[in-house]
Amino acid sequence: MIIGGLYTSISTSDINNDIQVAILRKSLDTIETSGAELTKMMEASVTPELGQNIDISI
């Protein structure tokens, strides 16, 4: 009976660890995406006047 309970406890622990790892992976993906978007915004702010003026000759 003790071995059965121990196996159940280990199995539950493994499932919990797998869930935590999956959540951490999803969080890392979200952080990487946010970082890439932030980098794009920072690069765009280097030349904020770009695209503000239009030269037209008639």
C-alpha positions as CSV (number, residue, x, y, z in Angstrom):
1,M,0.0,0.0,0.0
2,I,2.9,2.4,0.8
3,I,4.4,1.7,-2.7
4,G,1.1,2.6,-4.4
5,G,0.8,5.8,-2.5
6,L,4.4,6.7,-3.2
7,Y,3.9,6.0,-6.9
8,T,0.8,8.2,-7.0
9,S,2.7,11.0,-5.2
10,I,5.6,10.8,-7.6
11,S,3.2,10.7,-10.6
12,T,1.3,13.8,-9.3
13,S,4.6,15.6,-8.7
14,D,5.8,14.8,-12.3
15,I,2.5,16.2,-13.7
16,N,2.8,19.3,-11.6
17,N,6.4,19.8,-12.9
18,D,5.3,19.3,-16.5
19,I,2.6,21.9,-16.0
20,Q,5.0,24.4,-14.5
21,V,7.5,23.9,-17.3
22,A,4.8,24.4,-19.9
23,I,3.7,27.6,-18.2
24,L,7.3,28.9,-18.0
25,R,7.8,28.1,-21.7
26,K,4.6,30.1,-22.6
27,S,5.8,33.0,-20.5
28,L,9.2,32.9,-22.2
29,D,7.6,33.0,-25.6
30,T,5.4,35.9,-24.5
31,I,8.4,37.8,-23.1
32,E,10.4,37.2,-26.3
33,T,7.6,38.5,-28.5
34,S,7.2,41.6,-26.3
35,G,11.0,42.2,-26.5
36,A,11.0,41.9,-30.2
37,E,8.1,44.4,-30.4
38,L,9.8,46.8,-28.0
39,T,13.0,46.6,-30.1
40,K,11.0,47.5,-33.2
41,M,9.4,50.5,-31.4
42,M,12.8,51.7,-30.2
43,E,14.3,51.4,-33.7
44,A,11.4,53.4,-35.1
45,S,11.9,56.1,-32.5
46,V,15.5,56.8,-33.5
47,T,14.3,58.7,-36.6
48,P,10.9,60.0,-35.4
49,E,10.7,62.6,-38.3
50,L,10.9,59.8,-40.9
51,G,7.7,59.8,-42.9
52,Q,6.4,63.1,-41.4
53,N,7.0,65.2,-44.5
54,I,6.0,64.7,-48.1
55,D,7.8,66.4,-51.0
56,I,5.4,67.1,-53.8
57,S,6.3,68.9,-57.0
58,I,3.5,69.8,-59.5
